[in-house]
Amino acid sequence: MKKNLTTRLNRIEGQVRGIKGMIDKDTYCDDVITQIAATQSALNSVSKLLLEGHMKSCIVDRIQEGDMEVVDELLVTMKRLMKK
């Protein structure tokens, strides 16, 4: 999972550098916006994968330890992600 997330983030980092280069070269605005949308989508995918892993490990572990406050924490996190 960690390697997968790191690979995706490296790709996103390259996309952001590419967007900066497009702006520096005065690339047509619509093309830049398209690349920004693609980068946002890629970041959303990383968030979903990370949330899934968090729920399957961290959340389950804390509930098994009797820490029910983690459910409220998870709800806040999910609300934050759903705003986007």
Backbone as XML, in Angstrom:
<?xml version="1.0"?>
<chain id="A" units="angstrom">
  <residue number="1" name="MET">
    <atom name="N" x="0.832" y="-1.188" z="0.000"/>
    <atom name="CA" x="0.000" y="0.000" z="0.000"/>
    <atom name="C" x="0.880" y="1.257" z="0.000"/>
  </residue>
  <residue number="2" name="LYS">
    <atom name="N" x="1.884" y="1.272" z="0.873"/>
    <atom name="CA" x="2.758" y="2.449" z="0.974"/>
    <atom name="C" x="3.480" y="2.706" z="-0.344"/>
  </residue>
  <residue number="3" name="LYS">
    <atom name="N" x="3.967" y="1.637" z="-0.963"/>
    <atom name="CA" x="4.677" y="1.793" z="-2.231"/>
    <atom name="C" x="3.732" y="2.312" z="-3.312"/>
  </residue>
  <residue number="4" name="ASN">
    <atom name="N" x="2.523" y="1.794" z="-3.339"/>
    <atom name="CA" x="1.514" y="2.227" z="-4.300"/>
    <atom name="C" x="1.212" y="3.715" z="-4.128"/>
  </residue>
  <residue number="5" name="LEU">
    <atom name="N" x="1.007" y="4.148" z="-2.877"/>
    <atom name="CA" x="0.715" y="5.558" z="-2.614"/>
    <atom name="C" x="1.897" y="6.446" z="-3.003"/>
  </residue>
  <residue number="6" name="THR">
    <atom name="N" x="3.104" y="5.994" z="-2.684"/>
    <atom name="CA" x="4.297" y="6.771" z="-3.025"/>
    <atom name="C" x="4.447" y="6.908" z="-4.532"/>
  </residue>
  <residue number="7" name="THR">
    <atom name="N" x="4.202" y="5.833" z="-5.252"/>
    <atom name="CA" x="4.286" y="5.870" z="-6.715"/>
    <atom name="C" x="3.273" y="6.856" z="-7.283"/>
  </residue>
  <residue number="8" name="ARG">
    <atom name="N" x="2.061" y="6.798" z="-6.775"/>
    <atom name="CA" x="1.016" y="7.718" z="-7.243"/>
    <atom name="C" x="1.376" y="9.170" z="-6.934"/>
  </residue>
  <residue number="9" name="LEU">
    <atom name="N" x="1.888" y="9.406" z="-5.722"/>
    <atom name="CA" x="2.256" y="10.771" z="-5.340"/>
    <atom name="C" x="3.424" y="11.296" z="-6.168"/>
  </residue>
  <residue number="10" name="ASN">
    <atom name="N" x="4.356" y="10.430" z="-6.512"/>
    <atom name="CA" x="5.454" y="10.843" z="-7.390"/>
    <atom name="C" x="4.928" y="11.258" z="-8.760"/>
  </residue>
  <residue number="11" name="ARG">
    <atom name="N" x="3.956" y="10.505" z="-9.258"/>
    <atom name="CA" x="3.343" y="10.829" z="-10.539"/>
    <atom name="C" x="2.615" y="12.177" z="-10.457"/>
  </residue>
  <residue number="12" name="ILE">
    <atom name="N" x="1.903" y="12.388" z="-9.359"/>
    <atom name="CA" x="1.183" y="13.649" z="-9.157"/>
    <atom name="C" x="2.170" y="14.808" z="-9.071"/>
  </residue>
  <residue number="13" name="GLU">
    <atom name="N" x="3.261" y="14.592" z="-8.377"/>
    <atom name="CA" x="4.296" y="15.626" z="-8.279"/>
    <atom name="C" x="4.788" y="16.017" z="-9.673"/>
  </residue>
  <residue number="14" name="GLY">
    <atom name="N" x="4.966" y="15.030" z="-10.528"/>
    <atom name="CA" x="5.361" y="15.300" z="-11.912"/>
    <atom name="C" x="4.288" y="16.070" z="-12.661"/>
  </residue>
  <residue number="15" name="GLN">
    <atom name="N" x="3.029" y="15.728" z="-12.407"/>
    <atom name="CA" x="1.931" y="16.452" z="-13.051"/>
    <atom name="C" x="1.932" y="17.928" z="-12.635"/>
  </residue>
  <residue number="16" name="VAL">
    <atom name="N" x="2.167" y="18.190" z="-11.353"/>
    <atom name="CA" x="2.182" y="19.570" z="-10.862"/>
    <atom name="C" x="3.337" y="20.340" z="-11.499"/>
  </residue>
  <residue number="17" name="ARG">
    <atom name="N" x="4.502" y="19.706" z="-11.587"/>
    <atom name="CA" x="5.634" y="20.364" z="-12.266"/>
    <atom name="C" x="5.294" y="20.642" z="-13.728"/>
  </residue>
  <residue number="18" name="GLY">
    <atom name="N" x="4.586" y="19.707" z="-14.355"/>
    <atom name="CA" x="4.169" y="19.896" z="-15.737"/>
    <atom name="C" x="3.210" y="21.064" z="-15.885"/>
  </residue>
  <residue number="19" name="ILE">
    <atom name="N" x="2.308" y="21.204" z="-14.942"/>
    <atom name="CA" x="1.360" y="22.324" z="-14.969"/>
    <atom name="C" x="2.113" y="23.638" z="-14.830"/>
  </residue>
  <residue number="20" name="LYS">
    <atom name="N" x="3.069" y="23.666" z="-13.915"/>
    <atom name="CA" x="3.869" y="24.880" z="-13.751"/>
    <atom name="C" x="4.591" y="25.218" z="-15.050"/>
  </residue>
  <residue number="21" name="GLY">
    <atom name="N" x="5.141" y="24.215" z="-15.698"/>
    <atom name="CA" x="5.815" y="24.431" z="-16.979"/>
    <atom name="C" x="4.859" y="24.941" z="-18.046"/>
  </residue>
  <residue number="22" name="MET">
    <atom name="N" x="3.647" y="24.418" z="-18.044"/>
    <atom name="CA" x="2.641" y="24.880" z="-19.010"/>
    <atom name="C" x="2.335" y="26.363" z="-18.795"/>
  </residue>
  <residue number="23" name="ILE">
    <atom name="N" x="2.216" y="26.752" z="-17.544"/>
    <atom name="CA" x="1.938" y="28.161" z="-17.237"/>
    <atom name="C" x="3.116" y="29.026" z="-17.639"/>
  </residue>
  <residue number="24" name="ASP">
    <atom name="N" x="4.339" y="28.557" z="-17.342"/>
    <atom name="CA" x="5.540" y="29.311" z="-17.729"/>
    <atom name="C" x="5.630" y="29.503" z="-19.241"/>
  </residue>
  <residue number="25" name="LYS">
    <atom name="N" x="5.111" y="28.525" z="-19.992"/>
    <atom name="CA" x="5.166" y="28.586" z="-21.458"/>
    <atom name="C" x="3.928" y="29.244" z="-22.066"/>
  </residue>
  <residue number="26" name="ASP">
    <atom name="N" x="3.070" y="29.801" z="-21.211"/>
    <atom name="CA" x="1.840" y="30.443" z="-21.669"/>
    <atom name="C" x="0.961" y="29.502" z="-22.494"/>
  </residue>
  <residue number="27" name="THR">
    <atom name="N" x="0.848" y="28.284" z="-22.027"/>
    <atom name="CA" x="-0.003" y="27.295" z="-22.690"/>
    <atom name="C" x="-1.468" y="27.740" z="-22.602"/>
  </residue>
  <residue number="28" name="TYR">
    <atom name="N" x="-2.235" y="27.370" z="-23.593"/>
    <atom name="CA" x="-3.659" y="27.695" z="-23.660"/>
    <atom name="C" x="-4.337" y="27.307" z="-22.344"/>
  </residue>
  <residue number="29" name="CYS">
    <atom name="N" x="-5.075" y="28.252" z="-21.772"/>
    <atom name="CA" x="-5.662" y="28.094" z="-20.429"/>
    <atom name="C" x="-6.489" y="26.816" z="-20.280"/>
  </residue>
  <residue number="30" name="ASP">
    <atom name="N" x="-7.290" y="26.497" z="-21.281"/>
    <atom name="CA" x="-8.145" y="25.319" z="-21.194"/>
    <atom name="C" x="-7.309" y="24.051" z="-21.037"/>
  </residue>
  <residue number="31" name="ASP">
    <atom name="N" x="-6.180" y="23.998" z="-21.701"/>
    <atom name="CA" x="-5.291" y="22.832" z="-21.582"/>
    <atom name="C" x="-4.714" y="22.728" z="-20.169"/>
  </residue>
  <residue number="32" name="VAL">
    <atom name="N" x="-4.377" y="23.868" z="-19.585"/>
    <atom name="CA" x="-3.850" y="23.877" z="-18.216"/>
    <atom name="C" x="-4.935" y="23.427" z="-17.245"/>
  </residue>
  <residue number="33" name="ILE">
    <atom name="N" x="-6.133" y="23.927" z="-17.426"/>
    <atom name="CA" x="-7.249" y="23.559" z="-16.552"/>
    <atom name="C" x="-7.529" y="22.062" z="-16.643"/>
  </residue>
  <residue number="34" name="THR">
    <atom name="N" x="-7.429" y="21.504" z="-17.831"/>
    <atom name="CA" x="-7.621" y="20.065" z="-18.012"/>
    <atom name="C" x="-6.594" y="19.284" z="-17.206"/>
  </residue>
  <residue number="35" name="GLN">
    <atom name="N" x="-5.352" y="19.734" z="-17.231"/>
    <atom name="CA" x="-4.299" y="19.056" z="-16.472"/>
    <atom name="C" x="-4.499" y="19.214" z="-14.967"/>
  </residue>
  <residue number="36" name="ILE">
    <atom name="N" x="-4.978" y="20.370" z="-14.547"/>
    <atom name="CA" x="-5.268" y="20.581" z="-13.125"/>
    <atom name="C" x="-6.379" y="19.630" z="-12.679"/>
  </residue>
  <residue number="37" name="ALA">
    <atom name="N" x="-7.413" y="19.484" z="-13.493"/>
    <atom name="CA" x="-8.514" y="18.570" z="-13.165"/>
    <atom name="C" x="-8.006" y="17.131" z="-13.054"/>
  </residue>
  <residue number="38" name="ALA">
    <atom name="N" x="-7.116" y="16.740" z="-13.946"/>
    <atom name="CA" x="-6.555" y="15.386" z="-13.907"/>
    <atom name="C" x="-5.734" y="15.183" z="-12.633"/>
  </residue>
  <residue number="39" name="THR">
    <atom name="N" x="-5.002" y="16.201" z="-12.232"/>
    <atom name="CA" x="-4.191" y="16.123" z="-11.016"/>
    <atom name="C" x="-5.077" y="16.040" z="-9.785"/>
  </residue>
  <residue number="40" name="GLN">
    <atom name="N" x="-6.152" y="16.821" z="-9.762"/>
    <atom name="CA" x="-7.086" y="16.756" z="-8.645"/>
    <atom name="C" x="-7.726" y="15.373" z="-8.542"/>
  </residue>
  <residue number="41" name="SER">
    <atom name="N" x="-8.056" y="14.795" z="-9.677"/>
    <atom name="CA" x="-8.634" y="13.456" z="-9.694"/>
    <atom name="C" x="-7.642" y="12.433" z="-9.143"/>
  </residue>
  <residue number="42" name="ALA">
    <atom name="N" x="-6.384" y="12.571" z="-9.527"/>
    <atom name="CA" x="-5.350" y="11.657" z="-9.037"/>
    <atom name="C" x="-5.177" y="11.800" z="-7.525"/>
  </residue>
  <residue number="43" name="LEU">
    <atom name="N" x="-5.212" y="13.027" z="-7.012"/>
    <atom name="CA" x="-5.120" y="13.243" z="-5.567"/>
    <atom name="C" x="-6.324" y="12.643" z="-4.846"/>
  </residue>
  <residue number="44" name="ASN">
    <atom name="N" x="-7.497" y="12.761" z="-5.434"/>
    <atom name="CA" x="-8.691" y="12.157" z="-4.842"/>
    <atom name="C" x="-8.554" y="10.642" z="-4.760"/>
  </residue>
  <residue number="45" name="SER">
    <atom name="N" x="-7.956" y="10.042" z="-5.777"/>
    <atom name="CA" x="-7.741" y="8.590" z="-5.760"/>
    <atom name="C" x="-6.801" y="8.187" z="-4.634"/>
  </residue>
  <residue number="46" name="VAL">
    <atom name="N" x="-5.761" y="8.977" z="-4.419"/>
    <atom name="CA" x="-4.831" y="8.706" z="-3.319"/>
    <atom name="C" x="-5.571" y="8.811" z="-1.987"/>
  </residue>
  <residue number="47" name="SER">
    <atom name="N" x="-6.397" y="9.839" z="-1.843"/>
    <atom name="CA" x="-7.161" y="10.014" z="-0.605"/>
    <atom name="C" x="-8.061" y="8.812" z="-0.341"/>
  </residue>
  <residue number="48" name="LYS">
    <atom name="N" x="-8.726" y="8.321" z="-1.367"/>
    <atom name="CA" x="-9.631" y="7.181" z="-1.206"/>
    <atom name="C" x="-8.868" y="5.930" z="-0.777"/>
  </residue>
  <residue number="49" name="LEU">
    <atom name="N" x="-7.722" y="5.693" z="-1.406"/>
    <atom name="CA" x="-6.915" y="4.527" z="-1.033"/>
    <atom name="C" x="-6.410" y="4.639" z="0.399"/>
  </residue>
  <residue number="50" name="LEU">
    <atom name="N" x="-5.962" y="5.826" z="0.763"/>
    <atom name="CA" x="-5.455" y="6.035" z="2.108"/>
    <atom name="C" x="-6.572" y="5.877" z="3.141"/>
  </residue>
  <residue number="51" name="LEU">
    <atom name="N" x="-7.755" y="6.395" z="2.837"/>
    <atom name="CA" x="-8.892" y="6.253" z="3.734"/>
    <atom name="C" x="-9.270" y="4.778" z="3.909"/>
  </residue>
  <residue number="52" name="GLU">
    <atom name="N" x="-9.262" y="4.051" z="2.816"/>
    <atom name="CA" x="-9.576" y="2.622" z="2.891"/>
    <atom name="C" x="-8.596" y="1.901" z="3.810"/>
  </residue>
  <residue number="53" name="GLY">
    <atom name="N" x="-7.315" y="2.159" z="3.606"/>
    <atom name="CA" x="-6.301" y="1.535" z="4.458"/>
    <atom name="C" x="-6.445" y="1.943" z="5.917"/>
  </residue>
  <residue number="54" name="HIS">
    <atom name="N" x="-6.751" y="3.216" z="6.131"/>
    <atom name="CA" x="-6.935" y="3.740" z="7.485"/>
    <atom name="C" x="-8.102" y="3.033" z="8.176"/>
  </residue>
  <residue number="55" name="MET">
    <atom name="N" x="-9.188" y="2.853" z="7.442"/>
    <atom name="CA" x="-10.364" y="2.207" z="8.025"/>
    <atom name="C" x="-10.100" y="0.730" z="8.328"/>
  </residue>
  <residue number="56" name="LYS">
    <atom name="N" x="-9.373" y="0.061" z="7.449"/>
    <atom name="CA" x="-9.131" y="-1.369" z="7.617"/>
    <atom name="C" x="-8.085" y="-1.673" z="8.688"/>
  </residue>
  <residue number="57" name="SER">
    <atom name="N" x="-7.257" y="-0.697" z="9.013"/>
    <atom name="CA" x="-6.221" y="-0.974" z="10.006"/>
    <atom name="C" x="-6.372" y="-0.087" z="11.241"/>
  </residue>
  <residue number="58" name="CYS">
    <atom name="N" x="-6.067" y="1.174" z="11.120"/>
    <atom name="CA" x="-6.051" y="2.078" z="12.277"/>
    <atom name="C" x="-7.397" y="2.124" z="12.999"/>
  </residue>
  <residue number="59" name="ILE">
    <atom name="N" x="-8.462" y="2.303" z="12.236"/>
    <atom name="CA" x="-9.790" y="2.430" z="12.838"/>
    <atom name="C" x="-10.189" y="1.127" z="13.520"/>
  </residue>
  <residue number="60" name="VAL">
    <atom name="N" x="-10.022" y="0.014" z="12.827"/>
    <atom name="CA" x="-10.382" y="-1.289" z="13.400"/>
    <atom name="C" x="-9.579" y="-1.546" z="14.674"/>
  </residue>
  <residue number="61" name="ASP">
    <atom name="N" x="-8.282" y="-1.271" z="14.628"/>
    <atom name="CA" x="-7.437" y="-1.497" z="15.807"/>
    <atom name="C" x="-7.913" y="-0.685" z="17.002"/>
  </residue>
  <residue number="62" name="ARG">
    <atom name="N" x="-8.211" y="0.582" z="16.771"/>
    <atom name="CA" x="-8.630" y="1.446" z="17.884"/>
    <atom name="C" x="-9.990" y="1.040" z="18.436"/>
  </residue>
  <residue number="63" name="ILE">
    <atom name="N" x="-10.893" y="0.602" z="17.569"/>
    <atom name="CA" x="-12.192" y="0.123" z="18.052"/>
    <atom name="C" x="-12.011" y="-1.146" z="18.887"/>
  </residue>
  <residue number="64" name="GLN">
    <atom name="N" x="-11.157" y="-2.041" z="18.413"/>
    <atom name="CA" x="-10.899" y="-3.275" z="19.159"/>
    <atom name="C" x="-10.266" y="-2.993" z="20.517"/>
  </residue>
  <residue number="65" name="GLU">
    <atom name="N" x="-9.556" y="-1.864" z="20.613"/>
    <atom name="CA" x="-8.960" y="-1.458" z="21.894"/>
    <atom name="C" x="-9.975" y="-0.730" z="22.771"/>
  </residue>
  <residue number="66" name="GLY">
    <atom name="N" x="-11.198" y="-0.541" z="22.251"/>
    <atom name="CA" x="-12.241" y="0.107" z="23.019"/>
    <atom name="C" x="-12.324" y="1.613" z="22.841"/>
  </residue>
  <residue number="67" name="ASP">
    <atom name="N" x="-11.564" y="2.152" z="21.922"/>
    <atom name="CA" x="-11.550" y="3.602" z="21.683"/>
    <atom name="C" x="-12.624" y="3.954" z="20.663"/>
  </residue>
  <residue number="68" name="MET">
    <atom name="N" x="-13.800" y="4.288" z="21.147"/>
    <atom name="CA" x="-14.911" y="4.601" z="20.254"/>
    <atom name="C" x="-14.871" y="6.038" z="19.732"/>
  </residue>
  <residue number="69" name="GLU">
    <atom name="N" x="-14.015" y="6.874" z="20.306"/>
    <atom name="CA" x="-13.871" y="8.253" z="19.819"/>
    <atom name="C" x="-13.361" y="8.282" z="18.381"/>
  </residue>
  <residue number="70" name="VAL">
    <atom name="N" x="-12.720" y="7.206" z="17.976"/>
    <atom name="CA" x="-12.168" y="7.140" z="16.630"/>
    <atom name="C" x="-13.280" y="7.208" z="15.580"/>
  </residue>
  <residue number="71" name="VAL">
    <atom name="N" x="-14.482" y="6.787" z="15.938"/>
    <atom name="CA" x="-15.605" y="6.841" z="14.997"/>
    <atom name="C" x="-15.936" y="8.297" z="14.677"/>
  </residue>
  <residue number="72" name="ASP">
    <atom name="N" x="-15.961" y="9.147" z="15.703"/>
    <atom name="CA" x="-16.213" y="10.576" z="15.473"/>
    <atom name="C" x="-15.103" y="11.195" z="14.630"/>
  </residue>
  <residue number="73" name="GLU">
    <atom name="N" x="-13.871" y="10.797" z="14.918"/>
    <atom name="CA" x="-12.733" y="11.282" z="14.134"/>
    <atom name="C" x="-12.882" y="10.897" z="12.664"/>
  </residue>
  <residue number="74" name="LEU">
    <atom name="N" x="-13.289" y="9.670" z="12.427"/>
    <atom name="CA" x="-13.489" y="9.181" z="11.065"/>
    <atom name="C" x="-14.588" y="9.966" z="10.353"/>
  </residue>
  <residue number="75" name="LEU">
    <atom name="N" x="-15.673" y="10.248" z="11.064"/>
    <atom name="CA" x="-16.771" y="11.015" z="10.465"/>
    <atom name="C" x="-16.312" y="12.413" z="10.055"/>
  </residue>
  <residue number="76" name="VAL">
    <atom name="N" x="-15.508" y="13.052" z="10.877"/>
    <atom name="CA" x="-14.968" y="14.375" z="10.540"/>
    <atom name="C" x="-14.087" y="14.277" z="9.298"/>
  </residue>
  <residue number="77" name="THR">
    <atom name="N" x="-13.258" y="13.256" z="9.258"/>
    <atom name="CA" x="-12.379" y="13.055" z="8.100"/>
    <atom name="C" x="-13.186" y="12.839" z="6.829"/>
  </residue>
  <residue number="78" name="MET">
    <atom name="N" x="-14.213" y="12.028" z="6.911"/>
    <atom name="CA" x="-15.039" y="11.750" z="5.729"/>
    <atom name="C" x="-15.787" y="13.003" z="5.269"/>
  </residue>
  <residue number="79" name="LYS">
    <atom name="N" x="-16.282" y="13.796" z="6.210"/>
    <atom name="CA" x="-16.946" y="15.050" z="5.840"/>
    <atom name="C" x="-15.973" y="15.976" z="5.122"/>
  </residue>
  <residue number="80" name="ARG">
    <atom name="N" x="-14.734" y="16.027" z="5.613"/>
    <atom name="CA" x="-13.712" y="16.868" z="4.992"/>
    <atom name="C" x="-13.451" y="16.414" z="3.548"/>
  </residue>
  <residue number="81" name="LEU">
    <atom name="N" x="-13.379" y="15.115" z="3.343"/>
    <atom name="CA" x="-13.128" y="14.583" z="1.994"/>
    <atom name="C" x="-14.327" y="14.801" z="1.066"/>
  </residue>
  <residue number="82" name="MET">
    <atom name="N" x="-15.515" y="14.756" z="1.624"/>
    <atom name="CA" x="-16.720" y="14.888" z="0.795"/>
    <atom name="C" x="-16.982" y="16.322" z="0.362"/>
  </residue>
  <residue number="83" name="LYS">
    <atom name="N" x="-16.365" y="17.281" z="1.004"/>
    <atom name="CA" x="-16.524" y="18.690" z="0.612"/>
    <atom name="C" x="-15.975" y="18.942" z="-0.777"/>
  </residue>
  <residue number="84" name="LYS">
    <atom name="N" x="-15.024" y="18.136" z="-1.190"/>
    <atom name="CA" x="-14.296" y="18.373" z="-2.425"/>
    <atom name="C" x="-15.068" y="17.933" z="-3.636"/>
  </residue>
</chain>
